[in-house]
Amino acid sequence: MPHFTAPLTSRLPNVGTTIFTVMSRMAQECGAINLSQGFPDFNAEEVLFERVHHWMQAGFNQYPPMAGVAPLREAIAAKVGALYGCRYDPDTEITVTAGATQALFTAIAALVHPGDEVIVFEPVYDSYAPAIELQGGKVVRMHLSAPDYRPDWDAVAAAIGRRTRMIMINSPHNPTATVWSAADMARLAELTRNTGIVIVSDEVYEHIVFDGEPHLSCARDPELAARSLIVSSFGKTYHVTGWKVGYVVGPVELMAEFRKVHQFNVFTVNTPVQLALADYMADSSRHLGLAAFYQAKRDYFREAMQGSRFELLPSRGTYFQLARYGAISDMPDTAFVEHLTRKVGVAAIPVSAFFADGTDERVIRFCFAKNEDTLAEACERLRAVSSIG
């Protein structure tokens, strides 16, 4: 095995392997049920695979346009317009990306300069801060606390200064399964009014909002839409997370800067999959029915956990469920999920992994995007846990 022996200064000296990789690997090694990483254990509809095969066989296997194939961008424009009332130009204001994480990274790389400050809300998805730091930006963290994880808007107002370049938001929110309210969106608009602040709105779970509540996209508010790059994910919406296809919409001025970076860090995205997704989007029930589909799974999981010693927090969106385990153990959450994986046979995610300082409120995250048989077996094992440590 060769070794690099010259001095090497890491660009991300405090970053290790993501917790999702760690827990999924541990689950596989232990034969545990994996409720940690956020992916389904079921397939998409067969017709989606048929459409990919169709376009492959039809010869559409070469580079598509840099911004994405026109039929898919047009389908995205139609969907966003129908849902949120905001019309984006498919030619200049929509870009297809290699997943949502690439879209987020590219937005940050395009718009954050060294010394710029970027406000994030933590617990925060783990790709945000490294992307900001790689551009020489400063991460400004707004703390959200259990059990409700609501933004403290007075603290946000105090944090905004002359170096504030961007605010990153995520609703429905991973990992907390909370959903921002109309009041939250109004306050965000108020605080960014007449500023040069850009909003990057991570809306990958836009179609997974429960109990009849609407998704309050930045695209709904003309004031916010004018300063926002909005990111979504076909992987989350159509149960194909491994395909890594997403998109970003935004005003032409921001999208022009986004595409300058996009063309060099990924250039473009899988051609037959894009065309297949455009075909599949023609039936809007496929995304409009997602909330009911996952709400049934949420309700099944919560019902199956009745009688356990876990305290389930509200799950208002996404396909995640947070749980307190204080009645079971006083172990740190990282040690607790390792014990669950190795000894109980169910893998989860410690929420402390989403805090830079490791804030540990003894809360863990389960993913219920699984078949009912998988959830039933996992919940049976979890109900049997009485005390640890």
Buried (B, 14 or more C-beta within 10 A) or exposed (E): EEEEEEEEEEEEEEEEEBBBEBBBBBBEEBEBBBBBBBBBBEEBEEEBEEBBEBBBEEEBEEEBEBBBBBBBBBBBBBBBEEBBEBEBEBEBBBBBBBBBBBBBBBBBBBBBEEEBBBBBBBBBBBBBBBBBBBBEBBBBBBBBEBBEBBBBBEEBEEBBEEEBBBBBBBBBBBBBBBBBBEEBBBBBBEBBEEEEBBBBBBBBBBBBBBEEEEBBBBBBBEBBBBBBBBBBBBBBBBBBBEBBBBBBBBBEEBBEBBBEBBBEEBEBBBBBBBBBBBBBBEEEEBBEEBBEBBBEBBEBBBEBBEEBBBBBBBBBBBBBBBBBBEEBBEBBBBBBBBBBBBEBBBBBBBBBBBBBEEBBBBBBBBBBBBEBEBBBBBBEBBBEBEEBE
